[in-house]
């Protein structure tokens, strides 16, 4: 006889664990299933886990600012202890370089003014005061090493940046996910690791549960796809692709891990930095290291892969990112041995996530989140739980979308912004910046 429960969440990454927690808190008996041995062991564990508020859309910005407050008040949000301790949020701010390409962040700061998000405009002198090891010569557009103009300034200098104080990063994203697991378990949820979903059970036009790779079945009227890079495969398994105008794909990403220059206390002096002049972002890492990622400039090829089989080795992309950042920090030493992370993003067509129901009654999705949604996990979990309850009450989210209240901000957003059936959002950055 099949096990029965109220809701099944597929995927125990940061978004899946948060969704499991919020469904359990909303009164749903919830089972979270993941093929890996523990929560947060997939791409979540390789996340740079930057918490920031600058997005290119009003909804994205409001959602992120709401999310910031949960990380700031992490212990209160969880409400339970974890035998491994709680993840640390380094609440140290984030700096974004102002360039012609990003409109000197006027659009971003206008949105911040509307919402009430604090920020500071720094001129070049302020940047150099805070980061005396920085070289503010401009190199735009970002280039690869085989470009004859690589390393040659375009003759201009960066004139300023915007510093957002309500930002930072989480030092251990896997531990943060484990914290969510423990909170979810305290609320009555269960987790099943090392098991793969092989079939989404349906009948009479709606979902009825899942079958696992060991042959066991669990019946439930609600299934939520939070499978990360495998999200498209899970949607196909459920027969939920036909009415989607936005699709998701797995994208290979590499993050560079290099020591800070000699004599530079990067860990204490710096903060997460977004720099589209060189097409990189970075943040401090323990041990006085620097993590360097790509902001997906036009010069960087995108390697779309099968999440069940891809090359996990570093490529020359690692070298390009390291050397691009060395334009900004000329004293940076680049080791001969490549260190860092090779993992996957789950990316939607416009790099904005899908938080939605599906054409299959009872089947929901929180997908296309990789690269820019770690920070939003707690509030995304809350919205998914609210969406499940809204649809269970008989509302048609497609024609009358959920108006979801952001508790900290005291304002609502139209959850239809994240619809699977939306047109491509032309306000998106079409990059990891979201």
C-alpha positions in Angstrom: 0.0 0.0 0.0 1.4 3.4 -1.0 2.4 5.9 1.6 0.2 9.0 1.6 1.0 12.6 2.4 -0.4 16.1 1.6 2.5 17.4 -0.5 5.8 16.2 -2.0 8.7 18.5 -2.8 11.2 17.3 -5.3 14.6 18.7 -4.5 16.3 19.6 -1.2 18.4 22.5 -2.3 18.0 25.9 -0.6 14.7 26.7 -2.4 13.3 23.2 -2.0 14.2 23.1 1.7 12.6 26.5 2.3 9.5 25.4 0.4 9.3 22.3 2.5 9.5 24.3 5.7 6.8 26.8 4.6 4.4 24.1 3.4 4.9 22.3 6.8 4.3 25.5 8.7 1.1 26.1 6.6 -0.2 22.7 7.9 0.6 20.4 4.9 2.1 17.0 5.7 5.2 17.4 3.5 7.8 15.0 2.2 10.9 16.3 0.5 12.7 13.8 -1.8 16.3 14.3 -3.1 18.6 12.0 -5.0 21.7 13.2 -3.1 22.7 12.1 0.4 21.8 15.4 2.3 20.1 18.7 1.9 22.0 21.3 -0.1 24.5 18.9 -1.6 23.7 19.9 -5.2 24.4 23.2 -6.9 23.4 25.0 -3.6 26.6 23.8 -2.0 28.6 25.5 -4.8 26.6 28.8 -4.6 28.5 32.0 -3.8 25.4 32.7 -1.6 25.5 36.5 -2.2 22.6 38.3 -0.5 21.9 41.5 -2.5 19.0 43.8 -3.3 19.9 45.2 -6.8 17.8 43.7 -9.5 16.6 45.2 -12.9 12.9 44.9 -12.1 10.7 46.3 -9.3 9.3 42.9 -8.4 12.8 41.3 -8.3 14.1 44.2 -6.1 11.2 44.1 -3.7 11.4 40.3 -3.4 15.2 40.5 -2.7 14.9 43.2 -0.1 12.2 41.2 1.7 14.5 38.2 1.5 17.4 40.1 3.1 15.5 40.5 6.4 15.2 36.7 6.8 19.0 36.3 6.6 19.5 39.2 8.9 17.1 37.6 11.5 18.1 34.0 10.6 17.8 32.5 14.1 14.4 34.1 14.6 13.2 32.9 11.2 14.2 29.3 11.9 13.0 29.2 15.4 14.9 26.0 16.2 18.4 24.9 17.0 20.6 22.9 14.6 23.2 20.5 16.1 25.6 21.7 13.4 25.1 25.4 14.4 23.5 28.1 12.3 24.9 29.5 9.0 26.6 32.9 9.3 25.3 35.8 7.2 28.1 38.4 6.8 26.0 41.5 6.7 28.7 43.7 5.1 27.1 45.3 2.1 27.7 45.0 -1.6 29.2 47.4 -4.2 28.2 47.7 -7.9 30.3 49.6 -10.3 28.6 52.3 -12.3 29.1 52.1 -16.0 27.4 53.4 -19.2 26.2 49.9 -19.8 24.2 49.7 -16.6 23.0 53.3 -16.9 25.1 54.2 -13.8 22.4 52.3 -11.9 19.8 55.1 -12.1 17.0 52.6 -12.8 18.2 50.4 -9.9 18.4 53.4 -7.5 15.0 54.7 -8.6 13.5 51.4 -7.7 15.3 51.5 -4.4 13.9 55.0 -3.7 10.4 53.7 -4.4 10.7 50.8 -2.0 12.8 52.5 0.6 16.0 50.6 0.2 19.1 52.4 1.5 22.2 53.0 -0.8 25.2 55.2 -1.1 26.8 56.7 -4.2 30.6 56.4 -4.0 32.9 58.4 -6.2 36.2 57.1 -7.4 38.0 58.5 -4.4 35.7 56.7 -2.0 36.2 53.4 -3.9 40.0 53.8 -3.8 39.9 54.8 -0.1 38.0 51.6 0.7 39.8 49.4 -1.8 43.3 50.9 -2.2 44.5 47.9 -4.2 41.9 48.6 -7.0 42.8 50.0 -10.4 39.8 51.9 -11.8 40.8 52.0 -15.4 38.0 50.9 -17.7 38.3 47.9 -19.9 34.8 47.7 -21.3 33.7 45.7 -23.1 34.9 42.5 -21.3 37.2 40.5 -23.5 38.8 37.1 -23.5 42.5 36.5 -23.4 42.9 35.9 -27.2 41.5 39.3 -28.0 44.4 41.6 -29.0 43.0 44.4 -26.9 42.8 42.3 -23.7 44.4 44.1 -20.8 44.5 47.4 -22.6 42.3 50.1 -21.1 39.9 51.9 -23.3 41.3 55.2 -22.1 38.5 55.9 -19.6 38.2 55.4 -15.8 35.4 54.2 -13.7 33.9 57.2 -11.9 31.9 55.7 -9.2 29.7 52.9 -7.8 26.7 52.3 -5.7 27.1 50.7 -2.3 24.1 48.8 -0.9 24.5 48.3 2.9 21.6 45.7 3.2 23.7 43.0 1.5 26.5 40.5 2.1 26.8 36.8 1.8 26.2 33.5 3.6 29.5 31.7 4.4 28.2 28.1 4.2 25.2 27.6 1.9 25.0 23.9 2.6 24.8 24.5 6.3 22.0 27.1 5.7 20.1 24.4 3.8 20.6 22.0 6.7 19.2 24.7 9.0 16.1 24.8 6.9 15.8 21.1 7.0 15.9 21.0 10.8 13.3 23.8 11.0 11.1 21.9 8.5 11.4 18.7 10.5 10.5 20.6 13.6 7.3 21.7 11.8 6.5 18.1 10.9 8.1 17.6 7.5 10.1 14.5 6.5 13.1 14.2 4.2 14.1 11.2 2.1 17.6 11.3 0.6 19.4 9.1 -1.9 16.1 8.4 -3.8 15.3 9.6 -7.3 11.8 10.3 -8.6 11.3 8.1 -11.7 7.6 8.9 -12.3 5.1 11.6 -11.5 1.8 9.8 -10.9 -1.2 11.4 -12.5 -4.9 10.6 -13.1 -8.0 12.4 -14.2 -5.9 15.4 -15.2 -4.2 15.9 -11.9 -1.1 14.8 -10.0 -1.5 11.9 -7.6 2.0 11.3 -6.3 5.4 10.0 -7.2 7.2 6.7 -7.8 10.9 6.4 -6.6 13.8 4.5 -8.0 13.4 1.8 -5.4 9.8 1.1 -6.7 8.0 2.7 -3.7 5.1 5.0 -4.3 3.9 8.0 -2.3 0.5 9.4 -2.9 -0.2 13.1 -2.6 -2.5 15.7 -4.3 0.3 18.2 -4.5 3.8 17.8 -6.0 6.3 20.7 -6.2 9.2 20.6 -8.7 12.2 22.3 -7.1 14.7 20.0 -8.9 17.2 22.7 -9.9 19.1 21.8 -13.1 16.8 18.7 -13.6 13.7 20.8 -13.5 12.9 20.5 -17.2 13.2 16.7 -17.0 10.8 16.6 -14.0 8.3 18.9 -15.9 8.5 16.6 -18.9 7.9 13.6 -16.6 4.7 15.3 -15.3 3.5 16.3 -18.8 3.6 19.9 -17.7 5.5 21.5 -20.6 2.8 22.1 -23.2 1.5 25.5 -22.1 4.9 27.0 -20.9 6.2 30.0 -22.8 9.3 30.1 -20.5 11.6 27.1 -20.5 14.6 26.1 -18.3 17.9 24.6 -19.1 21.1 23.5 -17.2 24.0 25.9 -17.7 27.6 25.0 -16.7 29.3 27.6 -14.5 32.8 27.9 -13.1 33.8 30.0 -10.1 37.4 30.9 -9.5 39.0 30.5 -6.0 42.3 32.4 -5.7 44.3 33.9 -2.7 44.2 37.6 -2.1 47.3 39.5 -3.0 50.1 39.6 -0.5 49.5 42.3 2.1 45.8 42.7 1.3 43.3 41.7 3.9 40.6 41.1 1.4 38.4 39.2 3.8 38.0 42.1 6.1 38.4 45.0 3.7 36.2 43.9 0.8 32.6 42.8 0.2 30.6 41.3 -2.7 31.4 43.4 -5.8 29.6 43.4 -9.2 31.7 44.8 -12.0 30.2 44.7 -15.5 33.1 46.7 -16.9 35.2 43.5 -16.7 32.3 41.1 -16.7 33.0 39.6 -13.2 31.6 39.5 -9.7 33.6 38.6 -6.6 33.3 38.2 -2.9 35.6 37.5 0.0 36.1 33.9 1.2 37.5 32.6 4.4 41.3 32.1 4.5 41.6 35.5 2.8 40.6 34.0 -0.6 38.6 35.6 -3.4 35.7 33.9 -5.3 35.4 35.2 -8.8 32.4 34.5 -11.1 31.3 35.5 -14.5 28.5 38.0 -15.1 27.9 36.3 -18.4 29.2 39.0 -20.7 28.7 38.6 -24.5 32.3 37.3 -24.9 31.8 34.3 -22.6 30.2 31.3 -24.4 27.3 29.6 -22.6 27.7 25.8 -22.3 24.2 24.2 -22.0 24.5 20.7 -20.7 22.6 17.5 -19.8 22.5 17.7 -15.9 22.9 13.9 -15.8 26.2 13.9 -17.6 28.5 16.8 -18.2 32.3 17.5 -17.9 32.9 18.6 -14.3 36.5 19.7 -15.0 37.7 23.3 -15.2 38.2 24.8 -18.7 39.9 27.9 -19.9 36.9 29.8 -18.7 38.5 29.7 -15.3 41.6 31.5 -16.6 39.6 34.1 -18.5 37.7 35.0 -15.3 40.9 35.2 -13.2 42.7 37.4 -15.6 39.7 39.7 -16.2 39.6 40.3 -12.4 43.4 40.9 -12.4 42.8 43.9 -14.6 41.0 45.4 -11.6 43.5 44.1 -9.0 46.9 44.1 -10.8 48.7 42.7 -7.7 46.5 39.5 -7.9 48.5 36.4 -8.0 47.0 33.7 -10.2 48.1 30.2 -9.2 48.9 27.5 -11.8 46.5 25.1 -10.1 42.9 25.8 -10.8 40.7 25.8 -7.7 37.1 26.7 -7.3 33.7 25.2 -8.2 32.3 23.7 -11.4 28.5 23.3 -11.2 25.2 24.0 -12.8 22.7 26.8 -13.0 19.0 26.1 -13.7 18.3 29.0 -16.0 15.0 30.3 -17.5 14.9 32.0 -20.9 15.0 35.5 -19.3 16.9 34.5 -16.1 13.9 35.3 -13.9 12.6 32.3 -12.0 9.3 30.5 -12.5 7.3 30.3 -9.3 4.0 28.9 -10.5 1.3 26.2 -10.9 1.2 24.1 -14.0 -1.2 22.8 -16.6 -1.4 19.6 -14.5 -3.7 20.2 -11.5 -1.7 19.9 -8.2 1.7 20.1 -9.9 3.7 23.3 -9.0 7.2 24.5 -9.9 9.9 26.7 -8.3 12.5 26.5 -11.0 14.9 28.6 -13.1 16.2 29.9 -9.8 20.0 29.2 -10.0 22.5 32.0 -10.0 20.3 34.8 -8.5 17.7 33.3 -6.1 19.7 31.8 -3.2 19.0 35.1 -1.4 15.3 34.8 -1.9 14.9 31.2 -0.6 12.9 32.0 2.6 10.4 34.4 0.9 10.2 32.1 -2.2 9.3 29.3 0.1 6.6 31.4 1.7 5.2 32.4 -1.6 5.1 28.8 -2.9 3.2 27.7 0.2 0.8 30.6 -0.3 0.3 29.7 -3.9 -0.4 26.1 -3.1 -3.0 27.1 -0.6 -4.5 29.7 -3.0 -5.0 27.1 -5.7 -6.3 24.5 -3.2 -9.0 27.0 -2.3 -10.2 26.9 -5.9 -8.7 30.1 -7.2 -7.4 30.2 -10.8 -3.9 31.6 -10.5 -3.6 31.9 -14.3 -6.5 34.3 -14.8 -6.5 35.9 -11.3 -2.9 35.7 -10.0 -2.1 35.5 -6.3 -1.4 38.9 -4.8 1.4 37.9 -2.3 2.1 40.1 0.7 5.8 40.7 1.6 5.5 40.7 5.4 8.6 42.8 6.2 7.9 45.4 3.5 4.1 45.5 4.2 3.3 45.6 0.5 2.1 43.0 -2.1 3.5 41.8 -5.4 1.7 40.1 -8.2 2.9 36.5 -8.2 1.9 36.3 -11.8 5.2 38.1 -12.5 6.9 34.7 -12.1 4.4 32.9 -14.4 5.4 30.0 -16.6 3.2 31.6 -19.3 4.7 35.1 -19.3 6.3 36.7 -22.3 10.1 37.2 -22.1 10.7 40.0 -19.6 12.7 42.6 -21.6 13.6 44.4 -18.4 15.8 41.5 -17.3 19.6 41.7 -17.4 19.5 38.3 -19.2 22.4 37.3 -17.0 23.1 36.0 -13.5 22.2 39.4 -12.2 18.5 38.6 -12.9 
